[in-house]
């Protein structure tokens, strides 16, 4: 998986140690080991709309 914030590529199946702010070990968030950005598993795959908008922005709205 590639972090959406910093771009670091990591294996999302290797869960890091429990976060300090999590109350239990049942947290299902995926956390970037590089910057700490967290995402819920259901949001790791972007929607077609988000991908379309990213392409439009990168192409300079052509």
ABEGO torsion letter per residue (X at the ends): XBBAAAGBBBBAABBBBBBAABABAABABBBBAAAGBBBBAAAABBBAAAAAAAAAAAAGGX
